[in-house]
């Protein structure tokens, strides 16, 4: 049997532990800004995809039902009306001309750091039974490219913080990344 005094203690010294904690803190401090940007860009992409999904749903439902359907923003999640005027698209509905709500949804604003807006006339877009989009009574076409835009914007990052979804001829949706201030 080995006497207790001859056993050697194993483990970390206080100095080794202190150095390890300091190095870990430095690595976390360097990685945190990149992680914040990654999360913000993921949220922008998520909302952009939700908006594209809502527009594709509106178009396909209009074709399937052989009836015009309007996608518009609403003042609250329970609202059934499409208010005019510019505002954040936090809530939206898809409705028939008679006012029946087909689908409703909302976008998370992540503590007021993200917003969805548009340049659409009357803050709404109508898909007819032929699948073509109209806004303000006029057919959407490529000549009025900046008149039919949805903007998803985040204030959490400075670069690539804006996604523009342009609705063009034939109800084709194109997206672009930009940097800029949220309006």
N, C-alpha and C positions, 0 to 999 in steps of 0.2 A: 504494500500500500504506500502511496506517495503522500508525504506529509503536506498539509495545506499550505505551508509557507513556500514550498517550491513551485506551486502552480503559477503560471504567468497569466495575467489578465489580458484579454483581447477586447478590441473595440476601438472606437474613435476617441481621439483626444479632443478636448474642448477647442483647440486651435483648428484642427481639421474640420470639425463641425462648423465652426464660425466661417471659415473660408468657403466651404460648400454652400452655406446659406447666402453669403454675399454674392457669389457667382450665380446662383439660381435667381436671386433678385435682379441682378443686372440683365440676365437673359429674358426674364419676364418683362422688365421695363422696355427692352428693345422690341419685343414681339407684340406688345399690347396695341400700338397704333396700327400695325398691319392687320391684326385681328379685328379691330374696330372697322377698318375699311372693308375687310372681307365680309363681315356681317352686314354692313350697310349696302354693299353691292348685291349681296344675296337677297336682301329685302326689296331692293329696286327691281331686280330680275323677277322676283316672285309676284310683285304687284303688276309688272308689265305683262307677265304671262296670264295673270287673272283677268286683266283687261282684254287681252287678245281672246281669251276663252269666252268672255261675256259677249264680245262682238261676233265671234264665230257662232255662238249659241243663238244670238238674235237672228243672224242671217239664216242659219239652218232651220230654225223654228218658223221663220217667215215663209221659207220655201215649203217646208213640211205641211204647214197649216194652210198654205195658199192664201195668206192674208198679210197685210202690213203689220209690222211690230216696231215699236219705238223703244230704243234704249236711251235712258235719260238719268240724270242725277236727281236725287231727292233730298229734301231737308232733313228727314229722319228715316230710320230703318223701317218704320211702319207706314210711311207716307205712300199714297197711291197716285199723287199728282207730280207732274214734271214742272218745277218752277223755272222761270226764265232767269236771265242774269248770270253773271260770272260768279262762281263759287267753287269751293273744293268738292271733288267728287268722292266724298267719303262714303255715301250711300247711293245705290243705283237700283233702278227697276227696269224690267222688260215688260211692256204692256201692249195691249191691243188698242185700237182706236176707240173702243167702247169703254176703256178704262180698266179692264180686267188685268190684274197683275199675273204674268206668266212666271216670272222669276224675280227674285230680289237678292241683293248682295251688298257687301260693304268692304271697304279697304281699311286696313289698320293704319293709323297715322303714326304709330310707334312713338308716342309721347310728343306729338306735334313736330316731329323731325322729318316727316315724309308727307307729301301731298300729291294728289292726282288732279289735274285741271285739263281744260280743253279750250280750243278756239272755235268750237262748233256754234253755229247759229242756234239760238234758243237752248243751248246746252243739251241738245238731243240729236239723235240720228235715227232715221226710220229706214228699215229694210223692207222692201216691197216683195211680193210673191216671186218675182224673177230673181231675187237675191241681190239686187243692186241697192246701194245706199243713197239716201237722200237726206239733205239737211237744209232747213229753211225752205223746203219745197223744191229745191233744185237738186238735180242729179250730181252726185260727187264725181268730179273728174280731175285729171292730173293738172289742168291749167290753174286750178285753185288749190294747189298743193298745201299752202300754209293755212288755209281756211278750215282744214279738216284734220286737226292734230290733237292728240292726247299727249299730255306731258306728265311723266312720273318723275318726281324730284325729291332728293334727300339733302338735308342740311348737315348730315353727319360727316360727310366727306366733301372735299373740294374738287377733286378730279373725277371725271366720268360719273358725275352725280345726277345726270339728267338723261332720261330716255324719251325720245320723241317717237310716237306711233303715228304715222301718216296714213290716212285712208285715201286711197287713190282710185282710179278708174277700175271698174269691175269689182269694187269692194276689196281690192287688194290692200293688205296691210304691210307696211315696211317700218322697220325700227332703226333708230340710229342712237349712238351714244354721244353725249356732249358733256362739256363742263360749263357750269354757269350758276348764277344765282337763281333761287326759287322765287317765282313771282306770285 
